[in-house]
Amino acid sequence: MEILNDRDEKLILEYPCSWSYKLIAGEREALEKAIKDVIDERSHKLTHSKNSKGGKYVSMNLDLLVHNEDDRNFIYEALKAHQNIKMVL
């Protein structure tokens, strides 16, 4: 799998590999529910990143093993589409 960055350099990924998604939501509990909805009981690590200045949003990092490009993209799209998640990076 090749990913282009803004300098058109290619990143080569070898699967399975660890992947990190940065998630932004209105509250931690809603974000945790969204993760459970998307990845169910799949092994993962969730760590707090930061809260917005006004406390309206919480940012967290989700790290897990992805098995292939389709798996990585499916999780990204499912998280992005979840009503409890504002943004996925």
Secondary structure, 3 states (H helix, E strand, C coil): CEEECCCCCEEECCCCEEEEEEEEECCHHHHHHHHHHHHCCCCEEEEEEEECCCCCCEEEEEEEEECCHHHHHHHHHHHHHCCCEEEEC
